[in-house]
């Protein structure tokens, strides 16, 4: 999340950028039931509220898993960019710049 916030500070997309991050939305292996998607979907109600509150917002998936989860929710992102973790910061920045 720090890479995303840093990039947005250096490259404002609009007057007010909205980035919502939550541990529930990260695709980690849930220790309780073993399902990373089930854990990630815990954030779905909050995401739907944000989309309702900002109907003109463009949704960008950060990473392949995010893209998959959004689509499983019936939300089609305008784009998917590389997740900045594990050496992907440069490709993340390039993907975001392409959207500007």
C-alpha positions in Angstrom: 0.0 0.0 0.0 2.9 2.3 0.7 4.0 2.1 -3.0 0.5 3.0 -4.2 0.2 6.0 -1.8 3.7 7.2 -2.8 2.9 7.0 -6.4 -0.4 8.9 -6.0 1.4 11.6 -4.0 3.9 12.1 -6.8 1.3 11.7 -9.7 -2.1 13.0 -8.7 -4.7 11.5 -11.0 -7.5 13.9 -10.0 -8.2 16.5 -7.5 -9.0 13.9 -4.9 -7.7 10.3 -5.3 -9.5 7.7 -3.3 -7.5 4.6 -2.5 -9.2 2.1 -0.2 -7.1 -0.7 1.1 -7.9 -3.3 3.6 -6.2 -6.5 4.9 -9.4 -8.3 4.0 -8.9 -7.5 0.4 -5.4 -8.9 0.2 -5.2 -12.4 -1.2 -3.7 -14.1 1.7 -4.3 -17.7 2.8 -7.0 -17.6 5.6 -5.7 -19.6 8.6 -9.3 -20.5 9.5 -10.8 -21.9 6.4 -7.9 -22.0 3.9 -9.7 -19.8 1.4 -8.0 -16.6 0.3 -11.0 -15.6 -1.8 -13.3 -16.0 1.2 -11.0 -13.8 3.2 -10.7 -11.2 0.5 -14.5 -11.1 0.0 -14.9 -9.8 3.5 -14.2 -6.3 2.1 -16.9 -6.6 -0.6 -19.7 -4.8 1.3 -17.4 -1.8 2.0 -16.2 -1.7 -1.6 -19.8 -1.7 -2.8 -20.6 1.3 -0.5 -17.6 3.2 -1.9 -18.7 2.5 -5.5 -22.2 3.7 -4.7 -20.8 6.8 -3.0 -18.5 7.6 -6.0 -20.5 6.4 -9.0 -18.2 8.2 -11.5 -15.0 6.7 -10.0 -12.9 4.5 -12.3 -12.1 1.2 -10.7 -8.5 0.0 -11.3 -7.5 -3.5 -10.1 -4.1 -3.7 -8.6 -2.8 -7.1 -9.4 -4.3 -10.2 -11.0 -6.0 -11.5 -7.9 -7.7 -8.1 -7.4 -8.9 -8.2 -11.0 -10.3 -11.7 -10.6 -12.0 -10.9 -7.3 -13.6 -7.7 -8.7 -14.9 -9.6 -11.7 -16.3 -12.3 -9.4 -18.2 -9.5 -7.6 -19.6 -8.3 -11.0 -17.4 -5.3 -11.0 -15.5 -4.8 -14.2 -12.4 -2.6 -13.7 -11.3 -0.1 -16.4 -7.9 -1.6 -16.1 -5.6 -3.9 -14.2 -2.1 -2.9 -13.3 0.8 -4.8 -11.9 0.8 -5.2 -8.1 3.8 -3.1 -6.7 4.9 -5.8 -4.3 7.8 -8.2 -5.0 9.6 -6.0 -7.5 6.5 -4.8 -9.4 6.7 -1.1 -8.4 8.2 0.0 -11.8 5.5 -1.9 -13.8 2.8 -0.6 -11.4 3.9 3.0 -12.0 4.1 2.5 -15.8 0.6 1.0 -15.8 -0.9 3.8 -13.7 0.8 6.4 -16.0 -0.8 4.7 -19.0 -4.2 5.4 -17.4 -3.6 9.1 -17.0 
